[in-house]
Amino acid sequence: LIVTDEVCISPLDYASSGVRLIQDSVSDERAKVRTVVRLSNARKKDSELELSVVVKDGDKTVNSYSSSVIVPADSSISHEIPMALYKPHLWNGTKDPFMYNVVVSINEDGKVLDSVSQNMGLRYYSVDPDKGFFLNGKHLQLKGVCRHQDRAEIANALRKEHHDEDLEIMLEMGVNAVRLAHYPQSEYFYDLMDRHGMIVWAEIPFVGPGGYEDKGFVDSEMFRNNGKQQLVEMIRQHYNHPSICFWGLFNELKENGDNPIE
């Protein structure tokens, strides 16, 4: 049960935080980011609000922005505020997983109605088919594992200490990349990945029968739409995690039978 004010940062944007930090361009010199906020107004009248975005490095305010916005009665809208950071401190994998904190607030007549805090790790990356993965312009050899969110006797209902234990095992192994196989996992674990600089592959639960039969993908409109819906939900919910560099579409499907490639 989530209780909000009649006017709030919407919790109904595919169960996301209601705040997306879109990194339009990032370099060692400058980062351009759009803060897109989903605002909800359940009142019977329009609401004139002040939307503020504060970028913090610990207790220090790095930048702040504000914008006036009118949210029509009984509706939800998206509003965006562009921002720029010069000489940004980059999120640099296990070497330096630095993150800013972005606090988004809506105010009315000097009163804060709602506030959402999101970590922001600024980075840029690319993949070359011959040379591999590059993070912030430098080659990074990925040494990874697949991780299932699972324990004997409790299955998927992991507690905090189980997630911590899995991370500790990865760190002991020298891991710097993780495929979260193969379904969205605990929000707590994504946060751990961010804080420890892991490169993450996040995936929807679209799973073939072990990859050994010509089955698993059903070429129908309903099946395709369901897969797209899962992708929208996963990406929207986990959009702000700097650790996530890859979105996985499916697991162990073959090109024979109903071909999923197209």
N, C-alpha and C positions, 0 to 999 in steps of 0.2 A: 504494500500500500504506500503510495507516494502522495503526500499532502503538499500542495503548493498554494501560493496566493492566486487570486483570479488572473493576475497578470504575472507572467513568469517566463523564464527561459525554458522552452518546452522540453519535457522529458519524453515526448511522443514522436521524436524524429528517429524512427526505427530503433528506439531504445538507446539512442546515443546520449551524449552529454548535452546535446543541443548547440554545441560549439565546434566548428571545424576550423583548424588552422591550416590554410592552404598555402604551401610554400611554392609560390610562383617561380621564384628564382633564388638560388643561394650560391654564393661564392665566398672566397676568403675576404673579399672586400665589402660585400653588401648582401643583405637578405631582404627580399620583398615578400611579404606575407599578407594574405587576406584573412581576416577574422570574420567568418560567416556564422551568424547567430540566428537560431530559430526562436522567434518570440510568439507567445500565445496570450490572447486576451479573451477571457470568458465573460467579461462585462457586457452589458447591453449598450454601452457607449464607447466611442473611440477613446483611446488612451494615448496621451502625448508623453513620451518617455525620453530620458537621457540615457544613452547606451555608452558605457565607458569600457575601455580596454587598457589594462595596466600590465606592462612587461617588467618582471622583476628578476633580479639576480640575487638570490637570497633575500635579505632585507632591503637591498638597494633597488630603487626604481630606475629602470633603464630608459623606458619610454612610456608615454601615456597618450591616449587618444580618446576622443569622445564625439558623439554624433546624436543629433535629435532625430527621433523617429516617431511616427504616428502609426499605431497598430489599430486597425479598424475593429469595431465591435464584433464579438463572437467569431474570431478568426485567428489564424496563425499566419505569420509572414516570415521571410528570411531577410535579414539586413546585414550588409557587410561593411567593414571598416578596413581600409588598406593601411599597412604600416611598413616601416623600413628600419632596419638595424644596420649600422655601419661598423665595419670591422667586427663582425659577429663572432662570438665564441662558439665554435662548432661542436656538435656531437660527433665524436670521433671513435666510435666503436669501443673496444675494451681498453684502449689506451687512455681515452678521456671521454667518458659518456656524460658530458656536461649537458644540463638542461636548464632553460629559463622556466619561469613560472608565469603563466598568463592568467590574469584575473579579469573575468568579464562580469560586469554588473549592470543592472537596470535600475534607474533611479526615477522617482516621481516626487516633485516638491521637496527635494532635499532628503528624501527617505529611500533607502535601499530596499527594493522589493525582492530582488533575487540576485544571486551571485554564483558563478561557476568558476572553478579553478582547474586549469589544465597545464600539464607540463609540455614544453616545446623544445625538442631537440632539432636544431638546424643542421642539415647535412645535404650533400648532393652525392649521387652515386650513378654508376653505369655498369653495363655488362658488355664485354667484348667476346665474341665467340672463340677467338684465338688466344686472347690474353687474360680473360677471366674478369673478376669483379674488382671495381675501383670505388673506393670511398673517399670523398673529398679530394679527388684527383690523384690518389695514390693507390697502387695495386694492393689488394688485401687477399691473401690466400685464405679461403674459407675452410675451416676444419669443423665439421658439424656432426650432429646427431639428429635422429628423429625422436620426438618425445611424445609418448602417449600419457594422457592424464588418467592414471589408473593405479590402483593398489589392490592387493589381495584382500578380500572380505568386505571392502567398502566401495569397490568399483570406481565410479567417477566422482564420488563425494569426498574429494580430498580436502584436508585441512591445511592451514597455513604451513605447518611444519613439514608436510609432505612436499609441497612446492619448494620450500627452502632446501630440503634434502636433495631433490633433483638438481637444483641449481648448483649446490655444493659439489655434487658428483661431476657435473659438466665442467666446473671451474678446475677441479682436480685433474680432469682429462686434458685440459688445455683447449676446450671448445670455444669457438668464437661465432658459431652459426648454428641455428636450430630450425628444423622443420617441425612445426606443431601439427603432428599427424594424428588424424586428418579430419579435424573439426575445430571450431572455435573453442578455446580453452579459457580458464579462469582469468578474469581481469587482473587479478593479483599477479598471475604469472607473466602477463604482458608487461606489467609495471616492473617486475624483476628484470625482465629482458632489457627494458629501457635503461634501468639504473646500472646494469652491468655491461652495457655496450654490445649485446649480442645482435647479430644480423638474423632476422626472423623471416621465415616463410609461413604465412598463415593461410589456412585452407578451410573450405566448406566441407561438410560431411557427405560428399558425393563419391561413393565408394563402390567399385566393382567387386565381383566375387573372387578376390584374390588375383585377378588379372589372368586367369587361366581358362576362361570360357568366353564365348562370344556374347556376353551378356553384361548387364550393368548400366549401359546407356540405352534408354528407351526413346527413340526418335519420335516424340509426340510434342505437340504445342504445350500441353499441360506440364510435361516433364521439364521442358526447356524453361518455361516461365517460372517454375518452382526453383530451378537452379539459379536463375537470374535474381529472384527474390532473396535467396540465401546470400548471394554475393553482395547485393545492396545492403542487406542487414549487417553482414560482417564488416564490410568496408566502412560503412557509416559509423558503426559502434567503435571501431578500432583505428579510425583514421589518423588520430593525433599521435600514435605511438611511433617515435623515431626509429625504433628497432625494426619495424616491419618494412621490408624492402620488396617483398614478393607476395602476391596473392595467388593461392593455389586453387585451380578449378576442379580437379578431380584426382582420384587415386586409383591406380592399377586398372585402367580401362584399355582395351585393345582396339586397333583400327578395323579388325574384322567384325562381321555382324553389323550392328548399327554403329557407324563410324562417328565418334564424338568430335573429330578434329575440326570439321566445318563449324 
